[in-house]
Amino acid sequence: MDGFEQQLAACSAFFIATAQIGGGLLGLVFVAMTFDRDRRGLGRDGAMHALAQQVYLDFLGVLVCSLLLIVPVLGRINHGLLLLAVGGVLVIRTVRGMAALRRELRSRPLLLQRFGLSIMGQLFFLAAGVLLVLPRVAEAFVLAMCAALALLVAGSRSA
């Protein structure tokens, strides 16, 4: 076993747990967004609807990235490239959502802070991908763990 496979095996319990937590919370947010949309005002308030979508995206990111990091057969570089791709899509989607709500978010700094927490976690996934492509395995796994925790905290706080 090389250093990557050892680190992957050592961190698998963490990523299995975060995948389970992210998947469960993702399901709850989906149900809340689908069935209770009008009563909670999500349909009338564009910023709150965007925040709900962001929470969904955060939990989806945790689920997908955690699942990627428990698959042992991909190899270090493939793991890094997949984390880069998923992290990049998450960041682009979040920035596009914030740009669409630019005016509303300026008048509501708390919502802007919550989007900021999401971007921080997503950037951690991007950085972990870069570090995996480079042979910096230990730092990459620490950043990936921090990313999963940051997105879980951001999503839970906003939910």
C-alpha positions in Angstrom: 0.0 0.0 0.0 1.2 3.5 -0.8 0.6 6.6 1.2 -2.6 7.4 -0.6 -4.2 4.0 -0.1 -3.2 4.1 3.6 -4.7 7.5 4.1 -7.8 6.5 2.2 -8.3 3.5 4.4 -7.6 5.5 7.6 -10.2 8.1 6.6 -12.9 5.8 5.2 -14.9 5.7 8.4 -15.1 9.5 8.5 -16.3 9.8 4.9 -18.8 6.9 5.3 -20.3 8.8 8.3 -20.4 12.2 6.4 -21.9 10.5 3.4 -24.7 9.1 5.6 -25.2 12.4 7.4 -25.2 14.3 4.1 -27.6 11.9 2.5 -30.0 12.0 5.4 -30.0 15.8 5.6 -30.3 16.1 1.8 -33.5 14.0 1.9 -34.9 16.2 4.7 -34.1 19.4 2.8 -35.7 17.9 -0.4 -38.9 17.1 1.4 -39.0 20.6 3.1 -38.4 22.3 -0.3 -40.9 20.2 -2.1 -43.9 19.8 0.2 -43.7 22.9 2.5 -42.7 25.5 -0.1 -45.6 28.0 0.2 -46.2 27.8 3.9 -42.6 28.7 4.8 -42.6 31.5 2.2 -39.9 29.9 0.1 -41.9 30.5 -3.1 -42.4 34.2 -2.3 -38.9 35.2 -1.0 -36.3 34.8 -3.7 -33.3 35.1 -1.3 -34.7 32.4 1.0 -35.5 30.1 -1.9 -31.9 30.6 -3.1 -30.6 29.8 0.4 -32.7 26.7 0.5 -31.3 25.6 -2.8 -27.8 26.4 -1.5 -28.4 24.2 1.6 -29.5 21.4 -0.8 -26.3 21.9 -2.9 -24.1 21.9 0.2 -25.5 18.5 1.4 -25.3 17.1 -2.1 -21.7 18.2 -2.3 -20.9 16.5 1.0 -22.6 13.3 -0.1 -20.9 13.2 -3.5 -17.4 14.1 -2.4 -17.7 11.7 0.6 -18.8 8.9 -1.6 -15.9 9.6 -4.0 -13.4 9.5 -1.1 -14.5 6.0 0.0 -14.0 4.4 -3.5 -10.5 2.8 -3.3 -10.0 1.8 -6.9 -9.8 5.2 -8.6 -6.3 6.2 -7.6 -4.9 9.4 -6.3 -4.9 11.5 -9.4 -8.4 10.4 -10.4 -9.7 11.2 -7.0 -8.1 14.6 -7.2 -9.5 15.4 -10.6 -13.0 14.3 -9.5 -12.8 16.5 -6.4 -11.7 19.4 -8.6 -14.7 18.8 -11.0 -17.3 18.5 -8.2 -15.8 21.4 -6.2 -15.7 23.5 -9.4 -19.3 22.8 -10.2 -20.4 23.6 -6.7 -18.5 26.9 -6.6 -19.8 28.0 -10.0 -23.4 27.1 -9.1 -23.0 29.1 -5.8 -21.5 32.1 -7.4 -24.2 32.1 -10.1 -26.9 31.9 -7.4 -25.3 34.8 -5.5 -24.9 36.9 -8.7 -28.6 36.4 -9.5 -29.5 37.6 -6.0 -26.9 40.3 -5.8 -29.3 43.1 -4.8 -31.3 41.1 -2.3 -28.2 39.7 -0.6 -26.6 43.1 0.0 -29.6 44.2 2.0 -29.4 40.9 4.0 -25.8 40.4 5.2 -26.7 37.3 7.2 -27.7 35.5 4.1 -24.5 36.6 2.4 -22.5 35.2 5.3 -24.3 31.9 4.9 -23.4 31.7 1.2 -19.8 32.6 2.2 -19.6 29.5 4.5 -20.7 27.4 1.6 -18.1 28.8 -0.7 -15.4 28.2 1.9 -16.3 24.5 2.2 -16.4 24.2 -1.6 -13.1 25.9 -2.0 -11.7 23.4 0.5 -12.8 20.6 -1.8 -11.1 22.3 -4.7 -7.9 22.7 -2.7 -8.1 19.0 -1.6 -8.4 18.1 -5.3 -5.3 20.1 -6.2 -3.3 18.6 -3.4 -4.3 15.1 -4.4 -3.1 15.8 -8.0 0.1 17.0 -6.4 1.5 14.3 -4.1 0.4 16.0 -0.9 -1.9 13.3 0.3 -2.1 14.0 4.1 -2.9 17.7 3.6 -5.5 16.8 0.9 -7.4 14.5 3.3 -7.3 17.1 6.1 -8.8 19.7 3.7 -11.4 17.2 2.4 -12.4 16.5 6.0 -12.6 20.2 6.8 -14.6 20.8 3.6 -17.2 18.1 4.5 -17.5 19.6 8.0 -17.7 23.2 6.8 -20.5 22.3 4.3 -22.4 20.3 7.0 -22.2 23.2 9.4 -23.1 25.7 6.7 -26.1 23.7 5.5 -27.3 22.9 9.0 -26.9 26.5 10.1 -28.9 27.7 7.2 -31.6 25.0 7.3 
